[in-house]
Amino acid sequence: MAFKHLLVPLFGLEPDRAALDAALALSKFAGGHIVGLHAIADPLKTTPLMVDVGVAIAEVVAAAERHAEARAAQAKATFDAWAKETGVTLATQAGSVSGPSAEYRAEKGQESELLARFGRLTDVIVMARPKSEQALDLIAVAVEDALFSAGRPVLLVPAEMGAANIEAMIKGAAIISWNGSIEAIRSISAALPLLAGRPRVRVINVKEGHAGTQSAADLTHYLAWQGVAASVGEAAEHTGTIAERLLIAAREANAGLLVMGAYTHSRLKHLVLGGVTSHMIDAANLPVFMTH
C-alpha cells in the first residue's frame, strides 16, 4: 500500500515544518494528499481552576486564549510558507489534481480526540520531535494518541530535517528492529513502500522472548518476496538499553530510517519502567516509523 493520504498534526511549533517536509517526501510515492491539522482548544476545558490560589479565572482563561491564538497563527503561517516554498498543489477533493497535494484544517476540539477522529482515516501520521522538554511532552502524548487511539502508523522525524536527511529517509540504508512481536510485524508491513528498492536494509535481532517468535531469517525471507533485500544482524554489543543499542546500530550503518514496533509491552510496564518507544520519542536522531 502506498501512502495516498497523510496526516500532519500541526502544533504551532517550529518543528512543524520538518513534519510537513517529511510528509511531502512520502506523498511523492503515489501522489498522496497531505492534511495539515491544527486543533483549536477550548480554554475553558484546558485551563485548571486556580481561584483558590488567588488567580482570577477570567485572567487565566484570557491568557490561555492568547496562547491558543498564537499557536494557531503559527501553525497556519508555517503551513502557508511551506506550501508556497514547495509549490505543492492545494486541494480538498480527491481526483481534482495530479501529483502530491495538501490542505490546511483548523478544527475545534481536544488534540487527542481530533487525532483519533482524523487519524483513523489516514495511511500514516507524521510528526516531528521538538527540542524543548515541555514541547516534547506534548508530542509524546500525541504520538501515544496516534498509536493507540487512531491505530495508524506514525513517522516521527527529528526537528531538523535537511535535504540530505530527507533523501536518506527515502532512499538510504534502513534498520528494522525485530523482536517477533505483532507490533513489529505491523510496522514492517506498513513500511513496505518505504523499504523496497533500498541499497541496504539491516534486520537487527532484538531478543525479548515473545512467544511464537519467528527468526530474523524468516523475516528476511518474507521481505525478499516483497522486493526488499535484507540482511540479519544482532543489536550492537554495547552497554545500554535496547533503544540505545538500536540507535548505535543505526548510526554505524549510516541509516536514514528505523522501523520498529511501538509499545510492544503493556502500557503500564512502559509507564513504570520506560521502554524502547519512549526512548525513541525522547532521543531518536533519525526518522522512526512505528506502529502499535
C-alpha positions in Angstrom: 0.0 0.0 0.0 1.4 3.4 -1.0 0.9 6.5 1.1 -2.1 8.1 -0.5 -3.4 10.1 2.5 -1.1 11.6 5.1 -2.0 13.5 8.3 0.4 16.0 9.8 -0.8 17.4 13.2 0.4 21.0 13.4 1.1 22.2 16.9 2.2 25.8 16.2 5.8 24.8 17.0 9.0 25.3 14.9 9.4 21.5 14.1 6.0 21.5 12.3 8.0 22.4 9.1 10.1 19.3 9.4 7.0 17.1 9.6 5.5 18.7 6.5 8.7 18.2 4.6 8.8 14.6 5.6 5.2 14.1 4.6 5.8 15.6 1.2 8.6 13.2 0.6 6.4 10.3 1.5 3.5 11.6 -0.6 5.6 11.5 -3.8 5.5 7.7 -3.8 1.9 7.8 -5.2 0.8 11.4 -5.5 -0.5 11.4 -1.9 -2.6 14.1 -0.2 -1.4 15.8 3.0 -3.7 17.2 5.6 -2.2 19.7 8.0 -4.4 19.6 11.0 -4.4 22.1 13.9 -6.5 21.6 17.0 -8.1 24.7 18.4 -8.5 24.0 22.1 -11.3 25.5 24.2 -9.5 27.4 27.1 -12.4 26.7 29.4 -11.8 23.0 29.1 -8.0 23.1 29.2 -7.4 25.7 31.9 -7.3 24.4 35.5 -9.3 26.3 38.1 -6.9 28.4 40.2 -9.3 30.6 42.1 -8.3 29.0 45.4 -4.8 30.4 45.0 -6.0 33.9 44.3 -5.8 33.9 40.5 -8.8 35.3 38.7 -10.2 32.6 36.4 -11.0 35.2 33.8 -7.3 36.2 33.6 -6.2 32.6 33.3 -8.7 31.9 30.5 -7.7 35.1 28.7 -4.0 34.1 28.9 -4.9 30.6 27.6 -6.9 32.1 24.7 -3.9 34.3 23.7 -1.6 31.2 23.8 -4.1 29.2 21.7 -4.4 32.0 19.2 -0.6 32.4 18.9 -0.2 28.6 18.3 -3.0 28.7 15.7 -1.4 31.6 13.9 2.0 30.0 13.9 0.6 26.7 12.6 -1.2 28.4 9.7 1.8 30.6 8.9 4.1 27.5 8.8 1.7 25.6 6.5 1.3 28.6 4.2 5.1 29.3 3.9 5.8 25.6 3.3 3.1 25.3 0.6 4.4 28.4 -1.2 8.1 27.4 -1.0 7.5 23.8 -2.1 4.8 24.6 -4.7 2.6 21.8 -3.5 -0.9 21.9 -5.0 -3.7 22.9 -2.6 -6.8 20.8 -2.9 -9.7 19.5 -0.9 -11.3 17.0 -3.3 -9.8 13.7 -4.4 -9.1 13.4 -8.1 -9.1 17.2 -8.6 -5.3 17.3 -9.2 -2.4 15.0 -10.2 0.6 14.6 -8.0 1.1 15.5 -4.4 -1.5 17.9 -2.9 -2.2 19.4 0.5 -4.8 21.2 2.6 -5.0 23.0 5.9 -7.7 22.3 8.5 -8.2 24.0 11.8 -10.7 22.1 13.9 -12.1 23.0 17.4 -11.6 20.3 20.0 -9.0 18.4 22.1 -5.9 17.3 20.2 -6.3 13.7 21.4 -9.9 13.5 20.2 -9.1 15.0 16.8 -6.1 12.8 16.3 -8.3 9.8 16.9 -11.0 11.1 14.6 -8.8 12.1 11.7 -6.0 9.7 12.3 -8.1 6.6 11.8 -8.8 7.6 8.2 -5.3 8.1 7.0 -2.4 6.0 5.9 0.3 7.5 8.1 0.6 10.2 10.7 3.8 12.4 10.5 5.1 14.3 13.5 8.5 15.9 14.4 10.4 15.8 17.7 10.7 19.2 19.2 13.8 20.4 21.1 12.3 21.8 24.3 11.3 19.4 27.1 7.9 21.0 27.5 7.0 20.6 23.9 8.5 17.1 23.9 5.9 16.1 26.5 3.2 17.4 24.2 4.5 15.4 21.2 4.9 12.3 23.3 1.2 12.4 24.3 0.3 13.0 20.7 2.3 10.0 19.5 0.7 7.8 22.0 -2.8 9.0 21.0 -1.9 8.4 17.3 -0.7 4.9 18.0 -3.4 3.7 20.4 -6.5 5.8 19.6 -6.0 6.1 15.9 -4.3 2.8 15.4 -2.2 4.1 12.5 1.5 4.1 11.7 3.5 7.1 13.0 6.6 8.6 11.3 8.5 10.6 13.9 11.2 12.7 12.5 13.9 15.0 14.1 13.2 18.7 14.3 15.9 19.4 11.8 15.4 17.6 8.5 17.6 18.9 5.7 17.5 17.7 2.1 20.2 15.1 2.8 18.2 13.7 5.7 15.0 13.5 3.6 16.9 11.7 0.9 18.4 9.2 3.3 14.9 8.6 4.8 13.5 7.8 1.4 16.5 6.0 -0.3 19.3 5.4 2.2 20.1 2.4 4.4 17.4 1.3 6.8 17.3 -0.6 10.1 14.5 -2.9 11.2 14.1 -3.7 14.8 12.9 -7.3 15.0 11.6 -8.9 18.2 8.9 -11.1 16.7 6.1 -9.1 18.2 2.8 -8.4 16.4 3.6 -4.7 16.6 6.9 -5.2 14.8 5.1 -7.2 12.0 2.5 -4.5 11.6 5.2 -1.8 11.4 7.2 -3.7 8.8 4.0 -4.4 6.7 3.0 -0.7 6.8 6.6 0.4 5.9 7.0 -1.8 2.9 6.5 1.2 0.4 9.4 2.8 2.2 11.7 -0.2 2.3 11.5 -1.6 -1.2 14.4 -0.8 -3.5 16.9 0.4 -0.8 20.5 -0.4 -1.2 20.8 -1.8 2.3 18.2 -3.0 4.8 19.5 -4.5 8.1 17.3 -6.5 10.4 18.5 -6.1 13.9 17.6 -9.1 16.0 16.3 -7.9 19.4 15.8 -10.9 21.7 12.9 -10.1 24.0 11.3 -13.5 24.4 8.0 -13.0 22.5 6.0 -16.3 22.3 6.0 -18.0 18.9 8.7 -15.6 17.6 9.8 -16.3 14.1 13.5 -15.8 13.4 15.1 -12.8 11.7 16.0 -15.1 8.9 12.3 -15.9 8.4 11.6 -12.2 8.2 14.3 -11.6 5.5 12.8 -14.5 3.5 9.4 -12.8 3.7 10.9 -9.4 2.8 12.6 -10.9 -0.3 9.2 -11.7 -1.7 8.3 -8.0 -1.1 11.2 -6.8 -3.1 13.3 -5.9 -0.1 16.8 -7.4 0.1 17.7 -7.5 3.8 20.4 -9.0 5.9 20.4 -10.0 9.6 22.4 -8.6 12.5 22.3 -8.5 16.2 21.8 -5.4 18.4 25.2 -3.7 18.8 27.3 -5.2 21.5 27.4 -2.1 23.7 26.3 -1.4 27.2 23.0 0.3 27.5 19.3 -0.2 26.8 17.9 -1.9 23.7 16.9 1.6 22.4 20.4 2.9 22.8 21.9 -0.1 21.1 19.4 0.3 18.2 20.4 3.9 17.7 24.1 2.9 17.8 23.4 0.2 15.1 21.6 2.8 13.0 24.5 5.2 13.4 27.1 2.6 12.4 25.0 1.6 9.4 24.6 5.3 8.5 20.8 4.5 8.3 18.3 7.1 7.3 15.3 5.2 8.7 14.4 3.0 11.6 11.4 0.7 11.5 10.1 -0.8 14.8 7.0 -1.9 16.7 5.7 0.5 19.2 4.7 -0.3 22.8 5.3 -4.0 22.4 4.8 -4.4 26.2 1.9 -3.3 28.2 1.3 0.5 28.7 1.6 0.0 32.4 5.0 -1.6 32.1 6.2 1.2 29.8 4.8 3.8 32.3 6.7 2.2 35.2 9.9 1.0 33.5 10.1 3.1 30.3 10.8 1.3 27.1 12.2 1.5 23.6 9.3 3.5 22.3 9.6 6.2 25.0 13.4 6.4 24.4 12.9 6.9 20.7 10.4 9.7 21.3 12.8 11.4 23.6 16.1 10.8 21.8 15.9 9.4 18.3 18.2 11.4 15.9 16.8 9.8 12.7 13.2 9.2 11.4 11.4 6.4 13.2 8.5 4.6 11.6 6.4 2.7 14.1 3.0 1.0 14.6 1.3 -0.5 17.6 
